Amino acid sequence: MGFEPVATDEEPFTCSLDDNGFVIEGLYINRPDEWYVGLFGHIGTESVINDLGLTEIYVEGSKLVGGLVGWNRGTIIHYR
């Protein structure tokens, strides 16, 4: 199964995160029967993620799947 996404549809990520260019390497998520799959499962409307990167990742899910975010309603700036 690998990494469990940071937030869910029921409890979306609602904060701001500035990672100053940090890159996460080797993220592995294998949840083929789940929705809202990514480093963050669901980002709420008031959230901002800035200057974060991902490299050499594997992410699998059912619906609403992405490397950084499964479902984004917030703001993403300078994604690498």
Buried (B, 14 or more C-beta within 10 A) or exposed (E): EEBEBBBBEEEBBEEEBEBEEEEBEEBEBEBEEBBBBBBBBBBBEEBEBBBBBBEEBEBBBEEBBBBBBBBBEBEBEEEE
